[in-house]
Amino acid sequence: MFVLVSVTNALAASRDALYAAMVTPPVVLLAVLIVVAVIRPGAVDEPGSPPDASVVQLVAIAIIHHALAWAIALGAVLGITAWRRTAVRG
């Protein structure tokens, strides 16, 4: 879902706002993970994580858990942004 939303954001952004479409997905994912770690720490439950983990530890665990989706989404957004920038010039 995160990859789909990120790609849609990059495709829907105006050509003047491509920088915002490129920066938004990682920032939004990080913000959501922080909110989840603060409000509901039990939702970030990975094997081997300490039961009394701090918010920073929980966010780090969640980022590691979602690293593949984050990398795919960021790569797709960067590719779409590069494609749209060359389409503007061409």
Sequence and secondary structure as in RCSB ss.txt:
>XXXX:A:sequence
MFVLVSVTNALAASRDALYAAMVTPPVVLLAVLIVVAVIRPGAVDEPGSPPDASVVQLVAIAIIHHALAWAIALG
AVLGITAWRRTAVRG
>XXXX:A:secstr
 HHHHHHHHHHHS GGGHHHHHHHHHHHHHHHHHHHHHH GGGS  TT  TT  HHHHHHHHHHHTHHHHHHHHH
HHHHHHHHHHHHHH 
